[in-house]
Amino acid sequence: MNSTEILARLISFDTTSANSNLELMNFIGKYLSQHNVKSQLIFNDDKSKANLYASIGSEAVLQRPGILLSGHTDTVPVSGQNWTRPAYQLTEEDGRLYGRGTTDMKGFIACVLAAVPAMTQADLQRPIHLALSYDEEIGCLGVRRMLDMLSQQRVSPALCLIGEPTEMNVVTAHKGKLAAKVTVTGKECHSGMAPQGVNAVNYAARLVCWLENEARQRQLHGPFDKQYDIPFTTIHTGIIHGGTALNIVPNHCEFVFEIRNIADENAIDIFDEFNEYTAELLEEMRIKFADCRIDTDIVTEYPGLNCSDADQLIDYIRTLTGKSTPGNINFGTEAGLFNQTLGVTSIVCGPGSMSQGHKPDEFIEVSQIEACDQFIQALIAALSDDLLPVAG
C-alpha cells in the first residue's frame, strides 16, 4: 500500500481522544508483522488504549544510536463542527486529501508505514524506531508511559523526530504548557446579607486579576524570545463558572487557566507563585469562615522544546528535507518530553500545516505527502550509507 492508501485506512478509525485506539493499533501491528517487524503495545491502566513501539534493523545495528520517528494516533472531536465531507472517509479533491487526522497527524504516520517495506529491505547501518502514542491531544498523556520504558534502554536514539505538521520544515523549538483548574469555596448567604458571606466569585476574580497582571508584566518586560511570533510567556484564563442566582452570595467558583512558557521561564515557578498568592487570600477568607477553600490542580503540563539550531545532526536532516530555514512553532508537541526524558536531540518535522488541523474539512495537500515520502526515502538511504554525523 502507498501512503494515500494507508492514510485512508488510518482515517477510517475514529480515534478521538475519548475513544479507544486499539483497533487502529491492531491494524498497524498486523501491518508491521506482515513485513516481519515485531512491535509491542504499552497500555494505559484499563487497557483501553495503547502506545506502539517497534524497531527495524539487525541485532548488531540495534546496538547503535539511530533515528526514532514518532507520532500520536489520537485526534480531536468532529462534534459541533460543520463538515461538508465525511470526516472518517478519505476524500481526494483538487490535490487535497480530506478527513479527520489527515494533517494532525495520521498523514505522517501513513508515510512512515508506507516506507516500512523499504526500511526492512535496506541494509541499514543505523536503526529506525517507530513510536506511536495515544492521548497527545489531551495533554501528551500516553507517551509518558512509553518514555518510561525507553529511558531504561541501553542505547538511546541519536535523534527523535516528531512528525507533527510543519510543512516539512525542521522545527527545534516550541513553548511549554501548564494548565490548571482552580476551585474557590466560600460561604453562601442571601445577597441582602452579603457582608456575612464569603463571595467565591469575588475571590476568584482577584486570582484571575493576579494572573492577568503577571501576563501583562511579561508582555511589557519579558523575558523575551524573539524566535516566536509571541516572544514571551503567555498566561490566560479560558473558562470560569460561578454563582447560582443574583440574590445569592456564591459559595463556589471555578476557573481554568494556562501558561505557555518560553524556555527562559519555568511554568511550575509561576504556578508556585500563584499558589503563594492563593494562600494569602485564603487566610483573608477564613477570618470570616473557617471552612473556605482554594484548591489548585494541574490539569496537564509538558515541557517546551529548545534544541540548538547549530546541531550538526539537525543541519544534516535539513539537507534531507530540502528546507534550510530554522523554525519554531506556536503549538506544543511531545518533542519536549522526548528531549527532557531521554536527553536526546529532538525535532518536529512533518507534512501538512496546523492551520488545517482541528478544523472542519481538515485536509493535507497531496504534495505534502509526496514531500514526506521523499524525505523518508532519503533518510533510509542516509542510514544505509551511515552518513549521519553521529558518534557510536
Number of C-alpha atoms within 10 A of each C-alpha: 11 12 22 20 12 19 26 21 18 26 23 17 21 23 25 19 18 14 14 19 22 20 14 21 23 14 14 21 19 15 15 17 12 11 14 13 17 14 17 14 19 18 17 14 8 7 11 12 25 28 24 24 20 17 18 21 22 14 9 10 16 20 16 20 19 28 22 21 22 26 27 27 28 29 26 20 19 18 8 7 11 10 15 8 14 13 21 20 18 23 15 15 11 7 12 18 24 25 26 33 32 34 31 30 26 28 33 31 29 26 26 23 20 21 19 21 16 15 24 17 10 15 17 22 22 29 25 24 18 21 24 24 27 29 25 21 18 15 18 20 17 24 25 18 15 20 15 12 10 18 14 10 10 8 14 20 24 22 22 24 24 26 31 31 27 21 22 23 21 26 27 23 28 28 27 26 25 22 21 17 18 21 20 25 24 28 22 19 18 15 16 10 12 16 12 15 20 25 26 26 23 16 21 25 14 14 20 19 13 15 22 15 13 17 18 15 13 16 17 10 9 15 16 18 14 9 15 16 10 13 17 25 27 20 24 16 17 9 10 17 13 18 17 12 10 9 13 17 26 26 20 23 23 20 21 20 19 22 24 26 23 27 20 13 18 18 24 15 10 17 19 11 11 16 16 12 14 23 14 10 17 20 14 15 23 15 11 15 15 13 12 20 21 21 12 18 11 15 15 15 19 22 25 27 29 22 18 14 17 9 12 13 16 22 16 16 23 20 13 16 20 14 14 14 10 17 17 20 19 14 13 22 29 29 31 28 21 27 20 15 14 19 15 18 23 29 32 28 25 31 31 29 19 21 12 18 21 18 17 20 22 23 29 28 23 19 14 23 27 14 19 25 21 16 21 21 17 16 20 25 18 18 21 17 14 15 13 19 14 14 7 10
